[in-house]
Amino acid sequence: MMNRKFLLSIALASVMVVTAACGANTGKTGTASEGSSANAGYEAEKSYTISISQIVEHPSLDATREGFIAALKDAGIEEGKNLTIDFNNAQGDAANVKTISQKIASDKSDLALGIATDTAQSLAEDVTEKPVLFAAVTDPIDAGIVTQLEAPGGNITGASDTNPDAIVQTMDFIASQIPNVKNVGLIIDEGETNAVIMADVAEEALAKHNIKLVKASVANSSEVKQAADSLIGRVDAIYITLDNTVVSGVDAIIEVANNNDIPFFSADRDTVEKGAFAAVGFKYYDHGYEVGQMAVEILKNGKKPGEMNVTVPQKLDFIFNMKAAAEQGITVTDEMKKFVKDQENNIIE
């Protein structure tokens, strides 16, 4: 079951008003028209270095990074002008994660960003002398990154990429809309803390409908195809969490789902755009952009990370891929479409 403290924090966070972005475009220096030439000159000379540790490259995490960089650019902090980014890809290797965080701890960067749970955990442990932000982390409390979501203290804050209600909504949809569903397959790397947490929530939600969660475990992305094949004939639908190992090998799941008419559900929009049928989610680009706005507040306005609330997704919606539905033998009914609030943007033709 998901960490009770995190669930309580999620509930509190849902009523918080996020104000981090408010000052992003209102720097302390005046414009040329205001005659603040001294300040403008100082601002032009100011430059920044940001170190990024990303567990692995795949669409959701890459979109997170792209959104983060875009927010900085929109606030006048741009690569090639006044920003240097030291990007480090751990390639899914725990030893690399540690080496990268130790390197970042000793470098002269102004701020560090950890994308995904493992990298954020390592930065939280090793980097104590500079601001640290995190993104694409499922449960930052259970992972030991922060102790609370509201004003977490210390030198770290960021954004969680999950709201447990998104998982429950997905499982309830499967139970009500997939005919005669008895078993849902889950391909999972049980070494990923975030995946295990989300799997527990899914299993509990399905149990309320007397549906069993059937797990197929993997240790690396090369095993995903074999795991997906093992579910053929045993399950009525497939689901994956925000599991970096599994998402890295998602093409194999799409192939199995399409070839065997198995409805495939994911936990993120990017995987739906790639070929899963449906998810309850949001855009990871927007998620990263939000964390980028936090970075702007820290770098330009002197805010302390520990005073900034950890955020969680608020604007959840169903996303459908109609082409994937046809490939997976799914008849999308009018009743199904009613689950999608923003049908113009979230029903992908």
C-alpha positions as CSV (number, residue, x, y, z in Angstrom):
1,M,0.0,0.0,0.0
2,M,1.2,3.5,-0.8
3,N,3.0,5.3,2.0
4,R,0.2,6.8,4.2
5,K,2.1,9.9,4.9
6,F,2.5,10.5,1.2
7,L,-1.3,10.0,0.6
8,L,-2.0,12.6,3.3
9,S,0.5,14.9,1.8
10,I,-1.1,14.5,-1.6
11,A,-4.5,15.4,-0.1
12,L,-3.0,18.5,1.4
13,A,-1.1,19.4,-1.8
14,S,-4.3,19.2,-3.8
15,V,-5.7,22.3,-2.0
16,M,-2.4,24.3,-2.1
17,V,-2.0,27.2,-4.6
18,V,1.3,26.8,-6.4
19,T,2.9,30.2,-6.6
20,A,6.4,29.3,-7.7
21,A,5.8,30.5,-11.3
22,C,4.6,34.0,-10.3
23,G,8.0,35.6,-10.2
24,A,9.5,33.7,-13.1
25,N,9.3,36.5,-15.6
26,T,9.7,39.5,-13.2
27,G,13.4,39.8,-12.5
28,K,14.7,42.5,-10.2
29,T,16.5,44.3,-13.0
30,G,14.7,47.0,-14.9
31,T,14.3,47.1,-18.7
32,A,16.3,49.4,-21.0
33,S,13.2,51.6,-21.3
34,E,13.3,52.1,-17.5
35,G,16.9,53.3,-17.7
36,S,18.3,50.6,-15.4
37,S,21.5,50.2,-17.5
38,A,23.7,49.1,-14.6
39,N,21.4,46.3,-13.5
40,A,20.8,45.3,-17.1
41,G,24.5,45.0,-17.6
42,Y,24.9,42.9,-14.5
43,E,22.1,40.6,-15.6
44,A,23.7,40.2,-19.0
45,E,27.0,39.1,-17.4
46,K,25.4,36.7,-15.0
47,S,25.7,33.0,-16.1
48,Y,24.6,29.7,-14.6
49,T,25.6,26.1,-14.7
50,I,23.1,23.3,-14.0
51,S,24.0,19.7,-13.5
52,I,21.3,17.1,-14.5
53,S,21.3,13.4,-13.5
54,Q,18.8,11.3,-15.4
55,I,18.3,7.6,-14.8
56,V,17.8,6.7,-18.5
57,E,16.6,8.3,-21.7
58,H,13.0,7.6,-22.8
59,P,10.2,9.8,-24.0
60,S,8.7,10.8,-20.6
61,L,12.0,11.6,-18.9
62,D,13.3,13.4,-22.0
63,A,10.1,15.5,-22.2
64,T,10.6,16.3,-18.5
65,R,14.1,17.6,-19.2
66,E,13.0,19.5,-22.3
67,G,10.2,21.2,-20.3
68,F,12.7,22.1,-17.6
69,I,15.1,23.7,-20.0
70,A,12.2,25.6,-21.8
71,A,11.1,27.2,-18.6
72,L,14.6,28.5,-18.0
73,K,14.8,29.9,-21.5
74,D,11.5,31.6,-21.1
75,A,12.9,33.3,-18.1
76,G,16.0,34.5,-19.9
77,I,18.4,31.6,-18.9
78,E,19.4,30.0,-22.1
79,E,22.0,27.5,-23.3
80,G,24.6,29.1,-25.5
81,K,24.0,32.5,-23.9
82,N,24.1,32.4,-20.1
83,L,23.5,28.7,-19.3
84,T,25.7,25.7,-19.3
85,I,24.0,22.3,-18.8
86,D,26.0,19.3,-17.6
87,F,23.7,16.4,-18.7
88,N,24.5,13.0,-17.2
89,N,22.7,9.8,-18.3
90,A,23.1,7.0,-15.8
91,Q,21.8,4.5,-18.5
92,G,19.8,2.6,-15.8
93,D,22.9,1.6,-13.9
94,A,23.0,2.1,-10.1
95,A,26.8,2.4,-10.0
96,N,26.6,5.2,-12.6
97,V,23.9,7.0,-10.5
98,K,26.2,7.1,-7.5
99,T,29.2,8.2,-9.5
100,I,27.2,11.0,-11.1
101,S,25.8,12.3,-7.9
102,Q,29.3,12.3,-6.3
103,K,30.7,14.2,-9.3
104,I,27.9,16.8,-9.1
105,A,28.5,17.2,-5.3
106,S,32.0,18.3,-6.0
107,D,31.4,20.4,-9.2
108,K,30.8,24.2,-9.2
109,S,27.3,24.1,-10.7
110,D,24.7,26.4,-9.3
111,L,21.9,23.8,-9.1
112,A,21.4,20.1,-9.5
113,L,18.4,18.3,-11.0
114,G,17.6,14.6,-10.5
115,I,15.1,13.1,-13.1
116,A,13.6,9.9,-11.7
117,T,13.6,8.4,-8.2
118,D,17.0,6.7,-8.1
119,T,18.9,9.8,-9.3
120,A,17.0,12.1,-7.0
121,Q,17.7,9.9,-4.0
122,S,21.4,9.8,-4.8
123,L,21.6,13.6,-5.2
124,A,19.7,14.1,-2.0
125,E,22.2,12.0,-0.2
126,D,25.4,13.4,-1.8
127,V,24.7,17.0,-2.7
128,T,24.3,19.2,0.4
129,E,26.0,22.4,-0.6
130,K,23.8,23.6,-3.4
131,P,20.1,23.6,-4.3
132,V,18.7,20.3,-5.6
133,L,15.5,19.8,-7.5
134,F,13.8,16.6,-8.5
135,A,11.2,15.6,-11.2
136,A,9.6,12.3,-12.3
137,V,9.6,10.9,-8.7
138,T,6.6,8.9,-7.7
139,D,6.7,9.1,-3.9
140,P,9.5,11.4,-2.6
141,I,8.5,10.8,1.0
142,D,8.8,7.0,0.8
143,A,12.0,7.3,-1.2
144,G,13.5,9.4,1.6
145,I,14.1,12.4,-0.6
146,V,11.9,14.7,1.6
147,T,9.9,14.2,4.8
148,Q,6.9,16.3,3.7
149,L,5.5,17.9,0.6
150,E,4.8,21.4,2.1
151,A,8.0,23.4,2.8
152,P,10.1,20.3,3.0
153,G,13.2,22.1,4.4
154,G,16.8,21.5,3.6
155,N,18.2,22.2,0.1
156,I,15.8,20.1,-1.9
157,T,12.3,20.3,-3.4
158,G,10.6,19.4,-6.7
159,A,7.6,17.7,-8.3
160,S,6.1,14.2,-7.9
161,D,4.8,12.8,-11.1
162,T,2.0,10.7,-9.6
163,N,-1.4,11.2,-8.0
164,P,-2.6,7.8,-6.6
165,D,-6.1,8.7,-7.9
166,A,-4.8,8.4,-11.5
167,I,-4.0,4.7,-10.9
168,V,-7.3,4.0,-9.2
169,Q,-9.2,5.7,-12.1
170,T,-7.4,3.6,-14.6
171,M,-8.1,0.4,-12.8
172,D,-11.8,1.3,-12.3
173,F,-12.0,2.0,-16.1
174,I,-10.5,-1.4,-16.9
175,A,-13.0,-3.1,-14.6
176,S,-16.0,-1.3,-16.0
177,Q,-15.1,-1.0,-19.7
178,I,-13.1,-4.0,-20.7
179,P,-15.6,-6.9,-21.1
180,N,-15.2,-10.0,-18.9
181,V,-11.8,-8.9,-17.5
182,K,-10.5,-11.3,-14.8
183,N,-6.7,-10.7,-14.9
184,V,-4.6,-7.7,-15.6
185,G,-1.0,-8.3,-16.5
186,L,1.7,-6.0,-15.1
187,I,5.3,-6.0,-16.4
188,I,7.5,-4.6,-13.7
189,D,11.0,-4.1,-12.5
190,E,10.6,-4.8,-8.8
191,G,13.9,-3.1,-8.2
192,E,12.3,0.2,-9.0
193,T,10.7,1.7,-5.8
194,N,8.3,3.8,-7.7
195,A,7.1,0.9,-9.8
196,V,6.4,-1.2,-6.7
197,I,4.5,1.6,-5.0
198,M,2.3,2.1,-8.0
199,A,1.8,-1.6,-8.5
200,D,0.5,-1.9,-4.9
201,V,-2.1,0.8,-5.5
202,A,-3.2,-0.9,-8.7
203,E,-3.4,-4.3,-7.1
204,E,-5.6,-2.9,-4.3
205,A,-7.9,-1.0,-6.7
206,L,-8.3,-4.1,-8.9
207,A,-9.0,-6.3,-5.9
208,K,-12.1,-4.3,-5.1
209,H,-13.5,-5.5,-8.5
210,N,-12.3,-9.1,-7.9
211,I,-9.7,-8.7,-10.6
212,K,-6.3,-10.2,-10.1
213,L,-3.0,-8.5,-11.0
214,V,-0.6,-10.9,-12.7
215,K,3.0,-9.8,-12.5
216,A,5.7,-10.5,-15.0
217,S,9.1,-9.3,-13.5
218,V,12.1,-8.0,-15.5
219,A,15.5,-6.9,-14.4
220,N,16.4,-4.9,-17.5
221,S,14.7,-3.6,-20.6
222,S,15.9,-6.4,-22.8
223,E,13.6,-8.8,-20.8
224,V,10.5,-6.8,-21.5
225,K,9.6,-8.7,-24.7
226,Q,9.8,-12.1,-23.0
227,A,7.7,-10.8,-20.0
228,A,5.0,-9.5,-22.4
229,D,5.0,-12.8,-24.3
230,S,4.5,-14.7,-21.0
231,L,1.2,-12.9,-20.4
232,I,-0.4,-14.0,-23.7
233,G,-3.4,-16.1,-22.9
234,R,-3.2,-15.4,-19.2
235,V,-4.5,-11.9,-19.0
236,D,-7.3,-9.7,-20.4
237,A,-5.4,-6.5,-20.4
238,I,-1.8,-5.2,-19.7
239,Y,-0.8,-2.3,-17.5
240,I,2.6,-0.6,-16.8
241,T,3.5,1.9,-14.2
242,L,6.0,4.8,-14.4
243,D,8.7,2.1,-14.5
244,N,11.8,3.4,-16.3
245,T,13.1,-0.1,-17.1
246,V,9.8,-1.2,-18.6
247,V,9.1,2.0,-20.4
248,S,12.5,1.8,-22.1
249,G,11.4,-1.4,-23.7
250,V,7.7,-0.5,-24.3
251,D,7.9,-1.1,-28.1
252,A,7.9,-4.8,-27.4
253,I,4.7,-4.5,-25.3
254,I,3.0,-2.6,-28.0
255,E,3.9,-5.3,-30.5
256,V,2.5,-8.1,-28.3
257,A,-0.6,-6.1,-27.4
258,N,-1.3,-5.3,-31.1
259,N,-0.6,-8.8,-32.4
260,N,-2.8,-10.5,-29.7
261,D,-5.6,-8.0,-29.3
262,I,-4.8,-7.3,-25.7
263,P,-5.8,-3.8,-24.4
264,F,-2.6,-2.0,-23.2
265,F,-2.8,0.7,-20.5
266,S,0.0,2.9,-19.3
267,A,0.6,5.5,-16.6
268,D,1.8,8.3,-18.8
269,R,0.7,10.2,-21.9
270,D,3.9,9.7,-23.8
271,T,3.4,5.9,-23.9
272,V,-0.2,6.4,-25.1
273,E,1.1,8.6,-27.9
274,K,3.6,5.9,-28.7
275,G,1.0,3.1,-28.9
276,A,-0.7,2.2,-25.6
277,F,-4.5,2.5,-25.7
278,A,-5.1,4.7,-22.6
279,A,-3.8,6.3,-19.5
280,V,-4.8,8.8,-16.9
281,G,-2.1,11.4,-16.9
282,F,-0.6,14.7,-18.0
283,K,2.2,16.0,-20.2
284,Y,5.7,15.4,-18.9
285,Y,6.9,18.4,-20.7
286,D,4.5,20.5,-18.5
287,H,5.8,18.6,-15.4
288,G,9.4,19.5,-16.3
289,Y,8.4,23.1,-17.1
290,E,7.0,23.5,-13.6
291,V,10.3,22.3,-12.1
292,G,12.1,24.7,-14.4
293,Q,10.1,27.5,-13.0
294,M,11.2,26.4,-9.5
295,A,14.8,26.6,-10.7
296,V,14.2,30.2,-12.0
297,E,12.9,31.2,-8.6
298,I,16.0,29.8,-6.9
299,L,18.6,31.1,-9.4
300,K,17.2,34.6,-10.2
301,N,15.1,35.4,-7.1
302,G,17.1,33.7,-4.4
303,K,14.4,31.4,-3.1
304,K,15.4,28.5,-0.9
305,P,14.3,25.1,-2.1
306,G,13.2,24.0,1.4
307,E,10.6,26.8,1.5
308,M,9.1,25.7,-1.8
309,N,6.3,23.1,-1.7
310,V,6.7,19.8,-3.5
311,T,4.0,19.7,-6.2
312,V,1.9,16.9,-7.5
313,P,-0.2,16.6,-10.7
314,Q,-3.6,18.2,-10.4
315,K,-5.0,18.3,-14.0
316,L,-5.6,14.6,-14.6
317,D,-7.5,13.4,-17.6
318,F,-7.9,10.2,-19.6
319,I,-5.9,10.0,-22.8
320,F,-7.0,7.6,-25.6
321,N,-5.1,6.5,-28.7
322,M,-7.8,5.5,-31.2
323,K,-5.3,3.9,-33.6
324,A,-4.0,1.7,-30.8
325,A,-7.5,0.8,-29.8
326,A,-8.2,-0.5,-33.3
327,E,-4.9,-2.5,-33.3
328,Q,-5.7,-4.0,-29.9
329,G,-9.2,-5.0,-30.8
330,I,-10.9,-2.4,-28.6
331,T,-14.3,-0.9,-29.6
332,V,-14.2,2.6,-28.2
333,T,-17.8,3.3,-27.2
334,D,-19.5,6.7,-26.5
335,E,-19.6,5.7,-22.8
336,M,-15.8,5.3,-22.9
337,K,-15.3,8.7,-24.5
338,K,-17.2,10.3,-21.7
339,F,-14.3,9.6,-19.4
340,V,-12.2,12.0,-21.4
341,K,-12.7,15.6,-20.3
342,D,-10.7,17.4,-22.9
343,Q,-11.6,15.3,-26.0
344,E,-10.1,17.7,-28.5
345,N,-6.6,17.2,-27.0
346,N,-6.8,13.9,-25.3
347,I,-8.4,11.7,-27.9
348,I,-5.6,11.0,-30.3
349,E,-6.7,10.0,-33.7
